[in-house]
Amino acid sequence: MIGSLRGKLLAKMPPWLTLDVQGVGYELEAPMMTFYTLPNIGEEVFLYTHLVVREDAQALFGFATLADRALFRSLIKVSGVGPKLALTILSGQSAEEFQRCIQNNDTQALVRLPGVGKKTAERLVIEMRDRLPEAGAVADSSSPAVVGVAPVAYVANPRQEAISALCSLGYKPADASKMVQAIDATDKSCEDLIRLALQSAIR
């Protein structure tokens, strides 16, 4: 089991990122709550990880905190919730916001997330209530970034990257485009656009 990785950040295009760990490139998927904490390309980062092994593939997921990883592991134990949907939930809400939804039986907030229907929201409230202490018990305030490596130049279109990321999280292309186009993209990174789009979607 790969429990954590420390390496140089080679690429980040939500929900994907690549870490160079002593010459080996690891591709990971991460929730947006983790992307918001990532350093610049070329800098060092530390992430907690969870490996999902299936018959046809292996997928590695990265998290900025132990609390986020614990919540992810609890979510994928819920009937009908796989890694992709768990990643979407952790992208649309922080662990604290999700915990409040469960404690307050707020299924309306949960169904605003792509892929979460009424039945899934109700199941989450029921099954996660007893698992919340496990998910929220560990808090980690350490910074994942370590300075010292010059960033690699990379030119991209933040708006298009944000739309692509939202589609990867389960939003329909037309909806993702509408969400991003409604935001003033001036001086905003891809992560900024995704954060604002997700905030507007779950209000």
C-alpha positions in Angstrom: 0.0 0.0 0.0 1.3 3.4 -0.9 0.5 5.7 2.0 2.1 8.9 1.0 4.4 10.5 -1.6 6.9 13.4 -1.5 8.2 14.7 -4.8 8.5 17.4 -7.3 5.2 18.6 -8.9 5.6 18.0 -12.6 2.1 18.8 -13.8 -1.4 19.7 -12.5 -4.5 19.7 -14.6 -7.5 19.0 -12.3 -8.3 16.4 -11.2 -4.9 15.0 -12.4 -1.4 15.8 -11.1 2.0 14.2 -11.6 4.7 13.8 -9.0 8.3 13.0 -9.7 9.5 10.9 -6.8 13.2 10.1 -7.3 12.9 9.8 -11.0 9.6 7.9 -11.0 6.5 9.8 -12.2 3.3 9.1 -10.3 0.0 10.1 -11.7 -2.7 10.9 -9.1 -6.2 12.1 -9.0 -7.0 14.6 -6.3 -10.0 16.6 -5.1 -10.1 20.3 -5.7 -9.7 20.9 -1.9 -6.2 19.5 -2.4 -5.5 21.4 -5.6 -6.2 24.6 -3.8 -3.2 23.9 -1.6 -0.7 22.8 -4.3 2.5 24.8 -4.8 3.8 25.9 -8.2 5.0 23.5 -10.9 8.5 22.4 -10.1 8.2 22.7 -6.3 8.1 19.9 -3.8 4.9 18.6 -2.4 3.8 16.0 0.2 0.5 14.1 -0.2 -1.3 11.4 1.6 -2.4 8.7 -0.8 -5.0 5.9 -1.3 -4.5 3.2 -3.9 -7.6 1.7 -5.5 -6.9 -1.7 -7.2 -9.5 -3.0 -9.7 -9.3 -5.9 -12.2 -8.8 -3.6 -15.1 -6.8 -0.7 -13.5 -5.1 0.8 -10.6 -5.8 4.4 -9.5 -3.8 6.5 -7.0 -5.6 9.3 -5.2 -3.8 12.2 -3.4 -4.9 14.3 -0.4 -3.5 17.3 1.3 -4.6 16.2 4.8 -5.3 13.0 6.7 -8.8 14.1 7.4 -9.6 14.4 3.7 -8.2 10.9 3.0 -10.1 9.5 5.9 -13.3 11.0 4.6 -12.6 9.6 1.1 -12.1 6.1 2.6 -15.3 6.4 4.5 -17.3 7.6 1.5 -16.2 4.7 -0.8 -17.6 2.3 1.8 -21.1 3.7 1.2 -23.3 1.6 -1.1 -23.3 3.2 -4.6 -20.4 5.6 -3.9 -17.2 4.8 -5.9 -13.9 6.7 -5.9 -15.0 9.1 -8.7 -18.1 10.2 -6.8 -16.2 10.5 -3.6 -13.7 12.7 -5.4 -16.5 14.9 -6.6 -18.0 15.3 -3.1 -14.6 16.3 -1.7 -14.2 18.8 -4.6 -17.5 20.5 -4.0 -17.3 20.6 -0.2 -14.7 20.7 2.5 -14.7 17.8 5.1 -16.2 20.3 7.6 -19.0 21.4 5.2 -19.8 17.8 4.4 -19.9 16.9 8.1 -22.4 19.7 8.7 -24.6 18.4 5.9 -24.7 15.0 7.4 -25.3 16.3 10.9 -28.1 18.6 9.8 -29.6 16.0 7.4 -29.1 18.5 4.6 -29.8 16.4 1.6 -30.6 19.4 -0.5 -27.0 20.6 -0.4 -25.7 17.2 -1.3 -27.9 16.8 -4.4 -26.4 20.0 -5.9 -23.2 18.0 -6.4 -23.0 16.2 -9.8 -23.8 12.5 -9.6 -25.6 12.8 -6.2 -29.3 12.1 -6.6 -31.9 12.2 -3.9 -31.5 8.5 -3.0 -27.7 8.8 -2.8 -28.0 11.9 -0.7 -30.3 10.1 1.7 -28.0 7.1 1.8 -25.0 9.3 2.6 -26.8 10.9 5.5 -27.8 7.6 7.0 -24.6 5.6 6.4 -22.1 8.4 7.0 -23.5 9.6 10.3 -21.8 6.8 12.3 -18.6 7.2 10.3 -18.1 10.9 10.8 -15.9 10.7 13.9 -13.6 8.4 12.0 -13.4 10.8 9.0 -13.0 13.9 11.0 -10.9 12.7 13.9 -7.5 13.5 12.5 -6.6 17.1 11.5 -3.4 18.0 9.8 -2.2 21.6 9.4 1.2 20.9 7.9 1.9 22.7 4.6 2.5 20.4 1.7 4.8 22.7 -0.1 8.6 22.8 0.1 10.4 25.7 -1.7 13.6 25.5 -3.6 12.9 24.4 -7.2 12.3 26.9 -9.9 8.9 26.6 -11.6 8.6 25.2 -15.1 7.1 27.6 -17.6 3.7 26.5 -18.8 1.2 28.5 -20.8 -2.5 27.4 -20.7 -6.0 28.7 -20.9 -7.3 28.7 -17.3 -10.9 29.0 -18.5 -10.7 25.9 -20.7 -8.8 24.0 -18.1 -11.5 24.8 -15.5 -14.3 23.6 -17.9 -12.4 20.4 -18.5 -11.9 19.8 -14.8 -15.6 20.4 -14.0 -16.5 17.9 -16.7 -14.1 15.4 -15.1 -15.9 15.9 -11.9 -19.2 14.9 -13.4 -20.7 18.2 -14.8 -22.1 18.2 -18.3 -20.0 20.2 -20.8 -22.7 22.8 -21.4 -23.2 23.3 -17.6 -19.5 23.4 -16.9 -19.0 26.0 -19.7 -21.9 28.1 -18.4 -20.6 28.0 -14.8 -17.1 29.2 -15.9 -18.2 31.7 -18.5 -20.3 33.5 -15.7 -17.0 34.3 -13.8 -14.7 37.1 -14.6 -11.5 35.3 -15.5 -9.2 38.3 -15.2 -6.1 37.4 -13.2 -7.6 34.1 -12.0 -6.0 30.7 -12.1 -7.7 27.5 -13.2 -8.0 26.6 -9.5 -9.6 30.0 -8.7 -12.2 29.5 -11.5 -13.1 26.0 -10.4 -13.4 27.1 -6.7 -15.8 30.0 -7.7 -17.8 27.8 -10.1 -18.3 25.1 -7.5 -19.3 27.6 -4.8 -21.9 29.0 -7.1 -23.2 25.5 -8.0 -23.8 24.4 -4.4 -25.4 27.6 -3.1 
